[in-house]
Amino acid sequence: MIMPGPDEDMIRSTGGQVDDLTMALIDAAYDRDDECQEQICNALFDMGRQKPALVLSSCYAYLKKHSKLVKEHRVVLLQCMERIIKEKLGDIDTGLAIDVVKQAALELTLSKEVVPDWQTAASGVLVAIGAKYCDEVMDEMLQRFQPGQLPHFFVVQTIGNLAQANVYRMVPHLTAVLGTMLPMLGMAKHDNMRWVFSAALSKFCEAVIEYCANIDKAPDQSVTKDRFSQEVASAFDVLFNSWLQSKEIKLRLTIVEALGHMTHLMAKEKLDEQLPRILQGILGLYKRHPEPLHITTGLCSVLDAVCVEDNTVLEPHLEQLLGTLFPQIFNTPDYNNPNSIKNHNEVLRCFAILARSFSGKLTGILLAKLENNNEKTKIGILTIFKHLINAATESMADKQEVVVSGLKSMVLEQNNKIKKIFAQVVIAMAHHNYLELEGGQQMMEFIVKQCSLPNDPPGKRSPDPEYVTNKQLKLMCDNVLQLLTTTVEDMEQVLWPYLLELIVPEQYTEAAGVLCKCLSHLSNKKREENADDYEIDYETQANVPKPPVMIARLMVLAGRPTNGRDRGVHVLMTMKGLVPNLDENLVDLWDTVIPKLIQFLEDATREDTFSQQNWEDLFLKLLSKSLDVMENEDWTAELGETFGNQISLYNNYSEEKNFLYKCLGVVMRKSNKKDFVNKHLDLIFSTIRHSDQTEREGCAIAMGFCAASHLDAVLTKLESVAKNEMSQKSGGLFSFMKDRSEADIERTKATLMLCYGFVALFSPPTLIVSRMEATILRGIQPYFANVKDMGVKQNLIRTVDLIGKALHPDHLKSQYNFSNRGEFLNHLQSYMKAESTTSITNETRALAMKSCATLVKLDPKLSEAEIFDLIKTATDCLFVLPKEGLSPKKGKEEAYDQMLEAEVLLQSTTEAMHDLICVILSKELTPNGLDCVFKHMMKWFFELDDHRRVRSLETLLMAEEYILENMDPSSEDIKGFENECTVLARLVPRCTDPNTQVRQLAVDCIQVVLKMASRIDGNPADYKDPMIDALSTLKERLEKGDPTVLFSVINDLAKVIAKKLPADQLRTFMEVLQEGLLDPQSHSSSGACVVLNGMMKARGGEVLKQVGNIVSSLHEKLGQIEFAQTRTGTLRTIRTLTSYHLSSVMQSLLNFPLPYDANVVEIWQILSQDAQIASSMIDHLLETLQRTLPYEERTDGDRTIKNATVAPLAVTCAMKVIFDVEETEEQVNKNYHRLFAALVLRMGSSVGVKPLKQKSKTLRQKLFPQDREEKPKDKKRAAALAASSPKIPTCSQSAVAAFKSFLERTKTKDIQEGLEEEECWGKLEDEDNYTEAFTTLTRLIVTSTVAGPHTSQIVACLTSSLSSLYETQRVTTAAFFAELINQKCADDDTLVELVMNSLLGRLVDSSHVVRMLCIRGLGNVSSMGQDQVQRYSTTVLSAMMAGMDDKEDPDDDITIQAMSGLSRVLPEIDESHIRAILINVALRIRPCFEKEKEGVRAQSYILFGNLSRFGDGPSKAPFLEQIHSNLVSLLLHLNDPKKEVIKACKGALRQLGPLMESEDVNSKFQKHLLEDGNLHYGEFMNDLSKVLIQDFPDKVNFYAMGCVAFFKSSWPEIKSNAALFIGFLLVNLPNGKHGLISKEHICSALIMLLKDSTPEVRAKAAEAISLLYEY
């Protein structure tokens, strides 16, 4: 670095140290660290704010003297100068300003080359100072801006920036500047010079414009734009004619910007004259520049200036201009790029401006462009039209007809993206009255057409992000149509009655909902207002459909109200609004009925209860009544003809076509014209699509409706169809054209079958019997066998059901023996069996079951074999299905509608099966009838899937309830209830099933069985049996899955069954119930076990006599039982055995491999529940723990490795289990001290012990070595098994776990919570921290309400361990005893001497950890009170001093404990005892202040603070001197890197404060140095320094020199703190006392600190220097 000497000619020096300090900052300003550089620059800036003249002149001198200074350094200084000038400009005198301006100007042009960083900084200085000294800066600039030679780049830029920064002072200079600049423009050959000239000219023009715009504030109000027009025109010519052709993009952009500003200053004539060239030049830039926004903005400005007052000067260039603008509109803007969006809007603005002068021509050009088939072109043109219609309303007013006419072609557009933008254009036209012109209706038809779009075909969507789906477009146009109808008043005359023309055409069927919504609004409004144009004249308005056409169309649309986006209400409202225009005879009926239908729909929609069947019944009734009201055969026929003519409208709408057929059926039923009926029967069969089931049902029902009045005509038609359309070839001349495939015939067959069914049902009962066998059965029987087509199959089933209903006596009002029933039943069962077992996707099962139920109702009664087959077939095809009806597919989620459909199908099939079983049971209302059902349900009870069990029980319950409600117990057919025991035994396991629904169903089933038995025994139906009725309460209790509740319920159930079961059925019941123990559901096996045990207990305890056989296989059996209640009986047996054979059972259990499996744990637990056994077990385990080795040691080089031993580990694990058992609490508390001491030593002994390497063998493995576990042959499987097998716990883990359980069991919660709060559990297993954990534990013992009373007994148990061979046991005990002293030995004086002597005896222990703990314990004697301290003072002091000198203390741990001990003992020792060694102690701890280990530093400060107790007596003076000697160290370490040291310093200063004889200093310490408070160090030190200066002025230099000494500290933080402290001391020292300190030395030291290797230190040194501006 260069350190220049002061130069009186240049530097505004003060004569003080601040001159050198400023130079030092300047010299250091370019630091190699960015953050530090910023701090030094800030410091220089802060100095500059105080001494602007000094700093600016010093920077000026430094720059001037060192011309070879590195560029980066110059840049930093110039930037600092600029900051100072901007803030202190008013304080800078003219002379200094001129010096700075000259130097900055020199810096600006020192390098002829462009050096951006350097010259930008210099330019910044000039512009900043030019805000006041503009003329001086311009003088320098104009010297470097001479005619005839090209100026420096940054000279031009500076002048331009100055014009922007100081408009009022610069504009007067611009005439001269422009006069000099214009000739130079031709000399500028390089792009960078051209760029800077262009940028400067742009700023000059902006300045002039601003000056003139605010002329009232200007110093010279005579200035006008015209004054500069000639110069601007000249510059314009150069920039436009020459420079604009440059290849440099940035230059062209700047030129365009400048040209834009220049045009504001050019004369109008000149602008008009130059316009062709301007346009050509600007338009030419589009091809050369990728970012068009600036060009478009400039162009827009030019157009705005030209297109005024009918100026047509632009006309010759219009085509070229549009040719440039169109492509920018045709290309979609990038919506992620703001500039792209802005450019798009600017281009649209250009079109709106052009429309002022050229609206006609522009419209023609746009319409011509619209004929182009390019998508982007069309979208762009439509976008322009939308903008013109909305933004250029006046300009386009006389072009509306042309626009509407020209846009008609768009209604045929097929592209959704184009249609979307065109719909937006239609909206704009509607709001501006365009659609009232001819062609407007076509625009509205276009919107309706979009409302009719079909849904998008499934499959891959277009990758185009702007792709518009049919759904999106349809929704948009729905909204458009509604909004135009309801919000644009002028649109009514366009839409009414025109929209009626769009109701009937097939292509607008999808839009019917929104059309009717609009029509209902218009028609009802006009009807209510009695508007003049409401009544429709069908003659003059020939395009409006005639009334029958509209009635037929609207009725069919209303027949399916949920279709067409829920169109029903809107269609009905339209019918109500239109009815006076349809027929006056219908008005009263429709006005009455339609509001009710609307209410029905709204209620059903709101409550989600809509039924299509109910709706059709209501609506067909309206049709029928309408026909009745009309009472006109011709009108009826005309309406029927209209329905027939509209069939073709619904070829793609099968549901609507279905309803139309039904309507036609109603009309035919009402008609008496045979020709009309025959014609329309033919018409229906000629138009039906046989492949569609919906149409097929509509056709069949229509046939049925017609058959009610014309049965023979319908049967004749059906026979004709069977004859002519059921063969693959047809006769006739053109038969080759009509050949039918086999599939066509199958579909026709399905229709024909269904027609026969509905004809049978709806025909008059008096006629159907005679036609049944002769015509109908003969017509359908041949088609039942070998049916492959599902449609044919389902319709055959429906036909059978309909025929069965038609032949039922209730329908016929007479008996009929259906001889063909068996054949039909076989067919139906074969159809059910053929269905999939993995999913339900159709209604074949439900249809078949309903048909079977219908057939079963007929006579004669079915045989037992037929019933068996029928029930089996029905249950097998239903119960096996998945829960939701569909199997989940891997990798693909089922669509919601598929899941919903399956759920509905499943529900309907279940209901159909229940109905079938009820019909079967109605023929056999006896226990035998129940058995017929039960034998099929039983096998499903054991299924693993819940839903199968639920289905079977629901079915059984339904069957039981049906029999109970309907049977006659007195009947001769009922001779008892022999199968009661079997049913009950099978149901019992289900009562504890894991599934709540299963449990409740099972109890319901048992209750009904018992009620049946009660009825059969002769009790009346209303007989109340309390025990049976109580089962309802049990069912309610089963809602919860709580095992206790379940156990209680099943016990109560066992009592009921035991009481109610007949004696002769008990054995069978027990045998069957035992099978329940193997139930796949563990809960169920448990329930079976409980009931079985209950029944056995009632017989006298046979189960207990079988204990001998359980012992050998106990463990294996327990492994198969998973639920607690099921295991209870077995575990109790073990407990009984143990009471006789404690030792052998204990040994067996301890030999089980570790960790214990769940079964062994449960054995320990059940044993522990017996108090006598638990007491013996504890004695046995403690004895085992005491006599076995805690671990085995082996050496590995220099290391000693400790390996776990099996026996103590097994004992520890067993103890953990025992403690976890609640019943052991009393026995554990009796042995509290023994167990506590044993566990403490076990935890201490376990730290650092390696875990067992392998599992120990069980007793069985030792006795029977031939038994080997089969090893998996597959290596991967073997590895997986090994990984999944539980790991043996470490000794520490098991010991800590046992101790936790011990505390839990003995309710020693205070210790437990204390260890938790202080996070000690992990430390108990940590080799580095376990002593700390035992210290905490000891403290908690003494304060514990549970453990405290046992303290002396625990100490007695531990004392011998202090001499243990195992170091960990000695460490554990020493830690315990050390903290026990701290806790005053629980106020037990007899323990003090024992513990103190024990610790003193181990001061020479081989383990430094033990010695450290002993020192700690001796220091803790301070807690015992003054008497005890005085008693042991000599011993303790000597021990502490010796501890501080311990040579074998590698980590200073003993030193820390010795100082800590001294700190604690000193307050209790008499001053006379310490006086002699006080200063010696202070001097011995002083080196520890700067020790590397934070613990040593912290304890040394704490000890020094504690010495303050002796500083106010005879030793006051020497100790006060020690305080002042160490004060700097204390204050600097208040901001130590370690929090522990900070805390210690705070405490020490608070203690020392009262001794410093300064109330203010003490107040600062007490107020701000709070132990846990956040200290703002810099602020605190600044305030404190003021007080220190005030109260200890003679010590200031001492403190300052002390800080200088710390400049050599090893911690950067401390060096930084020292620099700051010096800065605060010196800045707060009054000027008159500056002579008291070594200013030169201190400032030199700070300057040297600026060269420190650490950036943080350099930064703080700079900050400190910035404070010394008064020196």
Disulfide bonds with the S-S distance in Angstrom:
none
